[in-house]
């Protein structure tokens, strides 16, 4: 998950994207929070990574996806949510979904 449609969330650029995690509100969660999906492992020696982002407003147009994501985010172990950087906006996202 990422806030705003930003692909580069490297530690070197934390100063650019990190503060955005504190800006999620019930009013803007659908526009700001994005699910990031990477293509599965190819077992190739060299391969390009293609990433896709979908904002929550688009994702919830598929009710099945919305229900599943709600369960995944709600039931995610706290340690993993912390590692993934979701703790600041996770409750807001779960309630919104």
C-alpha positions as protocol buffer text, in pm:
chain_id: "A"
residue {
  index: 1
  type: UNK
  ca { x: 0 y: 0 z: 0 }
}
residue {
  index: 2
  type: UNK
  ca { x: 117 y: 351 z: -65 }
}
residue {
  index: 3
  type: UNK
  ca { x: -19 y: 700 z: -24 }
}
residue {
  index: 4
  type: UNK
  ca { x: -65 y: 896 z: -346 }
}
residue {
  index: 5
  type: UNK
  ca { x: 29 y: 730 z: -675 }
}
residue {
  index: 6
  type: UNK
  ca { x: 401 y: 713 z: -606 }
}
residue {
  index: 7
  type: UNK
  ca { x: 611 y: 417 z: -718 }
}
residue {
  index: 8
  type: UNK
  ca { x: 941 y: 523 z: -560 }
}
residue {
  index: 9
  type: UNK
  ca { x: 905 y: 462 z: -188 }
}
residue {
  index: 10
  type: UNK
  ca { x: 1271 y: 392 z: -130 }
}
residue {
  index: 11
  type: UNK
  ca { x: 1431 y: 478 z: 204 }
}
residue {
  index: 12
  type: UNK
  ca { x: 1643 y: 742 z: 30 }
}
residue {
  index: 13
  type: UNK
  ca { x: 1326 y: 931 z: -62 }
}
residue {
  index: 14
  type: UNK
  ca { x: 1141 y: 885 z: 267 }
}
residue {
  index: 15
  type: UNK
  ca { x: 1144 y: 1260 z: 323 }
}
residue {
  index: 16
  type: UNK
  ca { x: 928 y: 1293 z: 9 }
}
residue {
  index: 17
  type: UNK
  ca { x: 669 y: 1020 z: 75 }
}
residue {
  index: 18
  type: UNK
  ca { x: 683 y: 937 z: 446 }
}
residue {
  index: 19
  type: UNK
  ca { x: 490 y: 1237 z: 577 }
}
residue {
  index: 20
  type: UNK
  ca { x: 203 y: 1159 z: 338 }
}
residue {
  index: 21
  type: UNK
  ca { x: 105 y: 860 z: 555 }
}
residue {
  index: 22
  type: UNK
  ca { x: -19 y: 1101 z: 822 }
}
residue {
  index: 23
  type: UNK
  ca { x: -252 y: 1284 z: 580 }
}
residue {
  index: 24
  type: UNK
  ca { x: -512 y: 1008 z: 532 }
}
residue {
  index: 25
  type: UNK
  ca { x: -858 y: 1099 z: 657 }
}
residue {
  index: 26
  type: UNK
  ca { x: -1200 y: 935 z: 622 }
}
residue {
  index: 27
  type: UNK
  ca { x: -1279 y: 1197 z: 356 }
}
residue {
  index: 28
  type: UNK
  ca { x: -974 y: 1135 z: 134 }
}
residue {
  index: 29
  type: UNK
  ca { x: -884 y: 767 z: 194 }
}
residue {
  index: 30
  type: UNK
  ca { x: -1041 y: 657 z: -136 }
}
residue {
  index: 31
  type: UNK
  ca { x: -825 y: 896 z: -336 }
}
residue {
  index: 32
  type: UNK
  ca { x: -499 y: 884 z: -139 }
}
residue {
  index: 33
  type: UNK
  ca { x: -451 y: 517 z: -49 }
}
residue {
  index: 34
  type: UNK
  ca { x: -328 y: 297 z: -334 }
}
residue {
  index: 35
  type: UNK
  ca { x: -271 y: -75 z: -355 }
}
residue {
  index: 36
  type: UNK
  ca { x: 61 y: -158 z: -516 }
}
residue {
  index: 37
  type: UNK
  ca { x: 83 y: -483 z: -709 }
}
residue {
  index: 38
  type: UNK
  ca { x: 400 y: -628 z: -857 }
}
residue {
  index: 39
  type: UNK
  ca { x: 415 y: -904 z: -1114 }
}
residue {
  index: 40
  type: UNK
  ca { x: 493 y: -1246 z: -967 }
}
residue {
  index: 41
  type: UNK
  ca { x: 843 y: -1386 z: -957 }
}
residue {
  index: 42
  type: UNK
  ca { x: 963 y: -1512 z: -1294 }
}
residue {
  index: 43
  type: UNK
  ca { x: 1273 y: -1707 z: -1180 }
}
residue {
  index: 44
  type: UNK
  ca { x: 1467 y: -1525 z: -1451 }
}
residue {
  index: 45
  type: UNK
  ca { x: 1818 y: -1402 z: -1387 }
}
residue {
  index: 46
  type: UNK
  ca { x: 1728 y: -1049 z: -1502 }
}
residue {
  index: 47
  type: UNK
  ca { x: 1376 y: -924 z: -1540 }
}
residue {
  index: 48
  type: UNK
  ca { x: 1205 y: -588 z: -1527 }
}
residue {
  index: 49
  type: UNK
  ca { x: 959 y: -526 z: -1247 }
}
residue {
  index: 50
  type: UNK
  ca { x: 627 y: -385 z: -1353 }
}
residue {
  index: 51
  type: UNK
  ca { x: 424 y: -223 z: -1079 }
}
residue {
  index: 52
  type: UNK
  ca { x: 61 y: -120 z: -1089 }
}
residue {
  index: 53
  type: UNK
  ca { x: -124 y: 115 z: -858 }
}
residue {
  index: 54
  type: UNK
  ca { x: -498 y: 131 z: -803 }
}
residue {
  index: 55
  type: UNK
  ca { x: -662 y: 384 z: -574 }
}
residue {
  index: 56
  type: UNK
  ca { x: -919 y: 261 z: -328 }
}
residue {
  index: 57
  type: UNK
  ca { x: -1203 y: 447 z: -503 }
}
residue {
  index: 58
  type: UNK
  ca { x: -1134 y: 236 z: -813 }
}
residue {
  index: 59
  type: UNK
  ca { x: -1075 y: -89 z: -627 }
}
residue {
  index: 60
  type: UNK
  ca { x: -1409 y: -77 z: -442 }
}
residue {
  index: 61
  type: UNK
  ca { x: -1600 y: -68 z: -769 }
}
residue {
  index: 62
  type: UNK
  ca { x: -1548 y: -446 z: -756 }
}
residue {
  index: 63
  type: UNK
  ca { x: -1735 y: -550 z: -441 }
}
residue {
  index: 64
  type: UNK
  ca { x: -1552 y: -884 z: -420 }
}
residue {
  index: 65
  type: UNK
  ca { x: -1214 y: -708 z: -420 }
}
residue {
  index: 66
  type: UNK
  ca { x: -1330 y: -460 z: -156 }
}
residue {
  index: 67
  type: UNK
  ca { x: -1455 y: -734 z: 77 }
}
residue {
  index: 68
  type: UNK
  ca { x: -1135 y: -932 z: 39 }
}
residue {
  index: 69
  type: UNK
  ca { x: -905 y: -635 z: 93 }
}
residue {
  index: 70
  type: UNK
  ca { x: -1106 y: -536 z: 400 }
}
residue {
  index: 71
  type: UNK
  ca { x: -1052 y: -881 z: 552 }
}
residue {
  index: 72
  type: UNK
  ca { x: -681 y: -884 z: 464 }
}
residue {
  index: 73
  type: UNK
  ca { x: -606 y: -540 z: 608 }
}
residue {
  index: 74
  type: UNK
  ca { x: -829 y: -595 z: 914 }
}
residue {
  index: 75
  type: UNK
  ca { x: -672 y: -933 z: 997 }
}
residue {
  index: 76
  type: UNK
  ca { x: -311 y: -845 z: 916 }
}
residue {
  index: 77
  type: UNK
  ca { x: -87 y: -921 z: 1216 }
}
residue {
  index: 78
  type: UNK
  ca { x: 15 y: -600 z: 1392 }
}
residue {
  index: 79
  type: UNK
  ca { x: 386 y: -671 z: 1339 }
}
residue {
  index: 80
  type: UNK
  ca { x: 337 y: -700 z: 963 }
}
residue {
  index: 81
  type: UNK
  ca { x: 120 y: -387 z: 950 }
}
residue {
  index: 82
  type: UNK
  ca { x: 395 y: -199 z: 1132 }
}
residue {
  index: 83
  type: UNK
  ca { x: 664 y: -338 z: 900 }
}
residue {
  index: 84
  type: UNK
  ca { x: 460 y: -236 z: 594 }
}
residue {
  index: 85
  type: UNK
  ca { x: 403 y: 113 z: 735 }
}
residue {
  index: 86
  type: UNK
  ca { x: 24 y: 83 z: 754 }
}
residue {
  index: 87
  type: UNK
  ca { x: -28 y: 166 z: 1121 }
}
residue {
  index: 88
  type: UNK
  ca { x: -102 y: 537 z: 1076 }
}
residue {
  index: 89
  type: UNK
  ca { x: -391 y: 489 z: 834 }
}
residue {
  index: 90
  type: UNK
  ca { x: -492 y: 125 z: 878 }
}
residue {
  index: 91
  type: UNK
  ca { x: -793 y: 191 z: 1108 }
}
residue {
  index: 92
  type: UNK
  ca { x: -921 y: 460 z: 871 }
}
residue {
  index: 93
  type: UNK
  ca { x: -885 y: 230 z: 572 }
}
residue {
  index: 94
  type: UNK
  ca { x: -1054 y: -65 z: 743 }
}
residue {
  index: 95
  type: UNK
  ca { x: -1349 y: 149 z: 850 }
}
residue {
  index: 96
  type: UNK
  ca { x: -1378 y: 303 z: 503 }
}
residue {
  index: 97
  type: UNK
  ca { x: -1370 y: -33 z: 329 }
}
